[in-house]
């Protein structure tokens, strides 16, 4: 006997719909992984660029301390300064050389990490360029939140999961309905008769055997709705925090550029001239040099924080990933 069940309650279309929703959900999750990868590359690039500028700054300090050390040695020989001042200059030069070695290693490690994230496409330790710029998708918080709720692929994947479970729930209900079965049968008897025929039958469900599946799907659907709500709240928080961090970093950068950076950049030359002219002793020079260095180094951190906040906004909104 041969038989074939004929689906007349739309089960096949529901299976296709569920499969397509699952495919689209997987595609959205893949785009979300790409969003995270792009953000990681951008942050690592910024960190590498900051490390390179830190190397340049430390090298400038090292060169200054070397000139001051040589000048202190000449003054010690001439009897103009004592051994303590000379030792201070030597210690400062040694510390500057040590800081320079560490800064170069940090820069190399950041470039190595960037090369790994890029899959070796630009070499194992690519050099970052200076023309980095990231355009924000919007400039106000409400627009950024709206963009995130529209563009975030992980949120779209959560919505597709709910739609898929609803399709599975409807399919599970349809599968309990009695589809007709059309079949043919053939027979053979010893008296050489060969009976054959066509049959049409319906299954009679004495009880709903798919109640357990329905309960499982309902629980998953409820869980998916809770997850969607939590995901939406997380996205709004991420956008809000990134936006506020961006505003704060922009104000700090403006303060450094207007009041700190230029005086700190000119301090190295002025300090060296003052020492060479005998207007500044080594102890005072060391303190002033440290303050100027820390100010310029802190500006590099504020510059990084500003652009990192821009990257965070891009990641939170899902725009440009």
Legacy VTK file of the C-alpha trace (Angstrom):
# vtk DataFile Version 3.0
C-alpha trace
ASCII
DATASET POLYDATA
POINTS 321 float
0.000 0.000 0.000
1.207 3.466 -0.906
-0.222 6.635 0.700
0.444 10.355 0.657
-0.808 12.912 3.150
-2.254 16.033 1.546
-1.708 19.169 3.614
-4.819 21.303 3.204
-4.431 23.494 6.280
-1.378 25.510 5.149
1.272 23.614 7.101
3.759 23.737 4.245
3.505 27.513 3.838
3.967 27.932 7.580
7.068 25.728 7.499
8.508 27.848 4.688
7.652 31.032 6.576
9.324 29.748 9.744
12.423 28.692 7.799
12.700 32.102 6.107
12.336 33.873 9.434
15.069 31.672 10.897
17.328 32.484 7.943
16.728 36.224 8.320
17.356 35.962 12.046
20.715 34.279 11.429
21.604 36.985 8.905
20.744 39.694 11.452
22.892 37.997 14.095
25.770 37.864 11.611
25.406 41.604 10.963
25.428 42.168 14.715
28.741 40.316 14.980
30.047 42.536 12.193
28.890 45.601 14.139
30.869 44.487 17.181
33.924 43.650 15.065
33.905 47.034 13.325
33.664 48.766 16.700
36.535 46.706 18.079
38.719 47.560 15.067
37.970 51.264 15.406
38.727 51.324 19.127
41.947 49.375 18.639
42.960 51.712 15.829
42.396 54.734 18.082
44.374 53.093 20.861
47.244 52.386 18.474
47.197 55.975 17.211
47.250 57.275 20.783
50.171 54.952 21.576
52.105 56.274 18.568
51.589 59.876 19.650
52.628 58.886 23.168
55.857 57.484 21.714
56.506 60.809 19.974
55.844 62.729 23.175
58.080 60.501 25.302
60.825 60.737 22.684
60.619 64.512 22.910
61.011 64.317 26.683
63.903 61.874 26.307
65.729 64.211 23.929
65.226 67.127 26.304
66.460 65.151 29.317
69.480 64.004 27.343
70.439 67.600 26.530
69.873 68.609 30.143
71.967 65.682 31.349
74.831 66.662 29.079
74.556 70.278 30.198
74.541 69.196 33.858
77.678 67.110 33.295
79.431 70.095 31.759
78.366 72.313 34.663
79.518 69.711 37.181
82.944 69.678 35.549
83.011 73.476 35.689
82.011 73.432 39.342
78.788 75.356 38.726
76.499 72.698 40.263
76.866 70.022 42.884
76.752 66.240 42.678
73.134 66.116 43.829
71.919 68.241 40.918
73.956 66.172 38.507
72.527 62.939 39.920
69.018 64.341 39.522
69.656 65.070 35.849
71.052 61.570 35.349
68.047 59.965 37.047
65.607 61.990 34.960
67.387 60.969 31.764
67.331 57.307 32.794
63.630 57.478 33.606
62.914 59.118 30.253
64.790 56.359 28.391
62.890 53.732 30.356
59.545 55.404 29.578
60.498 55.581 25.908
61.197 51.841 25.738
57.887 51.044 27.415
55.958 53.416 25.152
57.412 51.804 22.027
56.464 48.351 23.295
52.890 49.465 24.050
52.666 50.881 20.547
53.939 47.631 19.051
51.442 45.593 21.099
48.550 47.782 19.958
49.623 47.434 16.324
49.862 43.681 16.779
46.349 43.566 18.195
45.080 45.687 15.310
46.729 43.384 12.791
45.019 40.386 14.382
41.599 42.049 14.234
42.171 42.870 10.562
43.017 39.229 9.872
46.498 40.116 8.648
45.082 41.996 5.645
47.361 44.979 6.385
50.224 42.992 7.848
50.863 41.660 11.356
51.560 45.134 12.829
49.939 47.812 10.619
50.778 51.481 11.083
47.768 53.705 11.894
47.258 56.851 9.826
46.368 60.284 11.204
43.354 61.135 9.021
40.839 59.322 11.195
37.338 60.767 11.233
33.989 59.217 12.128
30.785 61.038 11.226
28.011 60.725 13.775
24.605 59.622 12.411
22.876 62.422 14.357
23.661 65.148 16.893
20.791 64.865 19.396
19.941 62.069 21.795
16.384 61.438 20.622
17.445 60.955 17.010
20.268 58.628 18.039
17.896 56.448 20.075
15.448 56.302 17.163
18.244 55.290 14.792
19.378 52.577 17.189
15.909 51.112 17.591
15.607 51.055 13.807
19.089 49.903 12.785
20.430 47.611 15.514
20.700 44.108 14.001
20.524 42.341 17.361
17.158 44.004 18.017
15.950 42.933 14.583
17.111 39.385 15.324
15.074 39.389 18.555
11.975 40.559 16.662
12.471 37.880 14.019
12.753 35.257 16.742
9.347 36.301 18.089
7.839 36.160 14.591
9.362 32.724 14.025
7.951 31.394 17.299
4.518 32.767 16.433
4.744 30.945 13.116
5.809 27.776 14.928
2.866 28.146 17.301
0.418 28.474 14.412
2.019 25.526 12.629
1.736 23.415 15.750
-1.982 24.151 15.893
-2.442 23.239 12.223
-0.577 19.963 12.609
-3.268 18.734 15.010
-5.886 19.025 12.239
-6.746 15.860 10.212
-5.189 16.151 6.772
-6.568 13.704 4.213
-4.500 10.755 3.052
-4.851 9.438 -0.478
-3.440 6.020 -1.231
-3.485 3.045 -3.575
-3.264 -0.614 -2.692
-2.466 -3.737 -4.618
-3.056 -7.340 -3.678
-2.412 -10.894 -4.886
-4.283 -14.044 -4.052
-3.470 -17.653 -4.826
-6.420 -17.953 -7.164
-4.685 -15.354 -9.404
-6.985 -12.491 -8.484
-5.239 -9.116 -8.339
-7.334 -6.635 -6.382
-6.340 -2.966 -6.479
-7.927 0.301 -5.505
-7.690 3.857 -4.318
-8.355 4.933 -0.732
-9.106 8.242 0.953
-8.801 8.567 4.700
-8.683 11.081 7.557
-6.940 10.651 10.850
-9.163 10.993 13.870
-7.264 12.675 16.736
-8.663 11.196 19.910
-6.552 13.652 21.894
-4.237 16.537 21.068
-0.779 15.001 21.156
0.886 18.376 20.501
-0.086 20.084 23.752
3.441 19.690 25.131
4.946 21.309 22.031
2.443 24.149 22.322
3.415 24.770 25.954
7.113 24.801 25.055
6.596 27.227 22.172
4.456 29.494 24.346
7.167 29.589 27.013
9.836 30.378 24.413
7.651 33.094 22.939
7.188 34.711 26.349
10.927 34.469 26.982
11.679 36.048 23.587
9.348 38.971 24.361
11.092 39.574 27.685
14.452 39.421 25.914
13.258 41.909 23.299
12.176 44.335 26.000
15.467 43.968 27.865
17.401 44.415 24.620
15.516 47.617 23.832
16.244 49.022 27.283
19.925 48.089 26.959
20.170 49.804 23.584
18.601 53.007 24.898
21.000 52.973 27.841
24.030 52.360 25.602
23.073 55.252 23.330
22.396 57.578 26.254
25.656 56.726 28.035
27.717 57.013 24.851
26.117 60.356 23.973
26.742 61.837 27.425
30.325 60.540 27.369
30.774 62.206 23.987
29.482 65.571 25.253
31.746 65.387 28.300
34.810 64.428 26.253
34.158 67.232 23.785
34.014 69.815 26.586
37.223 68.467 28.122
39.050 68.559 24.773
37.942 72.157 24.266
39.302 73.110 27.697
42.659 71.471 26.981
42.941 73.073 23.565
42.106 76.572 24.853
43.969 76.631 28.172
46.405 73.741 28.531
47.783 72.277 25.326
49.584 75.242 23.781
51.321 76.375 27.000
52.320 72.781 27.767
53.681 72.283 24.244
55.857 75.405 24.512
57.068 74.560 28.008
59.851 72.176 26.978
61.674 74.806 24.940
61.172 77.496 27.556
62.363 75.243 30.374
65.531 74.322 28.524
66.319 77.958 27.780
65.748 78.916 31.415
68.099 76.193 32.617
70.780 77.051 30.085
70.565 80.682 31.193
70.953 79.666 34.825
67.503 80.948 35.787
66.190 77.544 36.849
67.751 74.853 38.973
67.431 71.170 38.119
64.884 70.374 40.819
62.505 73.121 39.706
63.145 72.142 36.100
62.259 68.514 36.834
58.969 69.465 38.491
57.974 71.828 35.683
58.945 69.307 33.042
56.828 66.619 34.704
53.817 68.940 34.834
54.171 69.862 31.175
54.512 66.215 30.162
51.506 65.105 32.205
49.393 67.877 30.674
50.237 66.833 27.121
49.830 63.158 27.953
46.429 63.853 29.519
45.377 65.616 26.317
46.111 62.446 24.374
43.773 60.594 26.738
41.035 63.190 26.276
41.486 63.005 22.498
41.123 59.230 22.687
38.056 59.490 24.944
36.358 61.829 22.484
36.821 59.571 19.476
36.123 56.444 21.519
32.792 57.998 22.497
32.068 58.580 18.803
32.810 54.926 18.124
30.584 53.926 21.039
27.718 55.960 19.570
28.219 54.256 16.219
28.199 50.838 17.851
25.159 51.665 19.993
23.126 52.924 17.057
24.296 50.260 14.620
24.790 52.928 11.967
27.751 52.667 9.615
28.825 49.225 10.833
LINES 1 322
321 0 1 2 3 4 5 6 7 8 9 10 11 12 13 14 15 16 17 18 19 20 21 22 23 24 25 26 27 28 29 30 31 32 33 34 35 36 37 38 39 40 41 42 43 44 45 46 47 48 49 50 51 52 53 54 55 56 57 58 59 60 61 62 63 64 65 66 67 68 69 70 71 72 73 74 75 76 77 78 79 80 81 82 83 84 85 86 87 88 89 90 91 92 93 94 95 96 97 98 99 100 101 102 103 104 105 106 107 108 109 110 111 112 113 114 115 116 117 118 119 120 121 122 123 124 125 126 127 128 129 130 131 132 133 134 135 136 137 138 139 140 141 142 143 144 145 146 147 148 149 150 151 152 153 154 155 156 157 158 159 160 161 162 163 164 165 166 167 168 169 170 171 172 173 174 175 176 177 178 179 180 181 182 183 184 185 186 187 188 189 190 191 192 193 194 195 196 197 198 199 200 201 202 203 204 205 206 207 208 209 210 211 212 213 214 215 216 217 218 219 220 221 222 223 224 225 226 227 228 229 230 231 232 233 234 235 236 237 238 239 240 241 242 243 244 245 246 247 248 249 250 251 252 253 254 255 256 257 258 259 260 261 262 263 264 265 266 267 268 269 270 271 272 273 274 275 276 277 278 279 280 281 282 283 284 285 286 287 288 289 290 291 292 293 294 295 296 297 298 299 300 301 302 303 304 305 306 307 308 309 310 311 312 313 314 315 316 317 318 319 320
